[in-house]
Amino acid sequence: MKKLPLKIALLLTVFFTNFSAFAQDFQGKAYYQSKTTMDMDEFGGRDMSPDRKKQIMERMKSFLEKEYVLTFNQAESIYKEEEKLAAPGGGRGFGGFGSSLSGGPKYKNVKTKEVIQDQEFFGKQFLIVDEIKNLEWKMGTETKQIGQYTCFKATATTTVDKFDFRSFRRGRGGDKKDEKEEGKVSKDSTKTKDEANAKSDDPLSEIEVPKTIEVVAWYSPQIPVNQGPDDYWGLPGLILEVNADRTTILCTKIVLNPAEKEEIKKPTKGDEVTQAEYNEIVTKKMQEMREMYGGRGGRGGRGGGRGRN
């Protein structure tokens, strides 16, 4: 993190002095709303009627719009999705893959630089244990008010996990690829129609994720802990808003030193893996899915190998 502008440095001196009374047993809770936008046209929506698009987006709403609670102290935090009744069929896209894209509770320790993600994937429980990703924040002097808190702007460039659904995009020239694929079937006698359809019906074959994205964060030195929602941290104040690619995470409520404090526990259930190891597991599962779709000849139903010699 670069040298702080004088205006922010002076404010931090005042806020840290006033906040020192909370000492070691200080705890707070921040409530966030997360919303991810999706362009249906990128995923075949150009040929859909407005009513059909609306229907699909309603089904995806519980997948794209979520509420979280961040419980934090000076060193630790746990970021959990608030439980609520899911809408029928919500978030079940990508051939069953979608239900495994959202993680469970995420624990961060900014002193030990440890992050632990509780993650279920196709019915199996994992613990993704890794180091917190460092962000090179660029501090600004621009401010805005979020509730009763004065917030300062900071920006950073961060890498994106290749399975982060919030940044999924249709691959470049996806529609043209489909046209070319159809053309190849008629020209190449060794390639069957089923083989050509296998790739087009694979729910992840045309999806791309950018390598990096720009992040804008708004933090308040009035709550001088370097915590924040999800993977975001490392600023001299609690992060109250994040704008990252197509996702906005906004704090709607803060409770400092609640009467009943909650113990911040590390997730413990599941097979322990690193992020890289977990990504390998997901990749292998995707390959199995591709084989499954190919075996169906791109036309749903079971009996994957039927019709083959």
Buried (B, 14 or more C-beta within 10 A) or exposed (E): BEEBEEEBEEBBEEBEEEBEEBEEEBBBBBBBBBEBEBEBEBBEBEEBEEEEBEEBBEBBBBBBEBBBBBBBBBBBBBBBBEEEEEEEEBBBBBBEBBBBBBBBBBBBBBEEEBBBBBBBBEEEEBBBBBEBBEBEBEBEEEBEEBEEBBBBBBBBEBEBBBBBBBBBBBEEEBEEBBEEBEEEBEEEEEEEEBBBBBBBBBBBBBBEBEEEBEBBBBBBBBBBBBBBBBBBBBBBBBBBBBBBBBBBBBBEEBEBEEEEBEEBEBBEEBEEBEBEBBBEBBEEBBEEBBEBBBBBBBEEEEEEEEEEE
